């Protein structure tokens, strides 16, 4: 099976809450098919929920940028070709990203986001088997050392997604 396009940016984000009205984007990781990466940690004002404090904040050690700076960096990274964004599960990632890029007249990405969990479902795989480790052994079968990636780190999650996508669709 050949995907529709290779113009993809794999992305993941970490955010302060599951309530998109109250929550804020804390970090975003993006990786192009060629391996080029962008990682941003964002300034935030609202206190994150306890789970985020325990599991995400300890991984956020970089310089923080404003949402406006993040938008400009993402725009430069995306280039002029309007890539598709692909995440593991895009429900929250896409909503929080939209809070940063807004309703830009010249959207920097394709308006539709893609998620690999829907692809898994369509292929008869349980999407929930891939969120925390390698419950099915599929990563091991594909030769992916998933343990080298930090869980709940946006860039590492995006890199793992890219590696999985490339190996899965090229097998």
Beta strands, then each sheet from edge to edge (+ up, - down):
strand 1: 8-15
strand 2: 25-32
strand 3: 37-42
strand 4: 64-65
strand 5: 83-87
strand 6: 109-115
sheet 1: 4+ 3+ 2- 1+ 5+ 6+
end
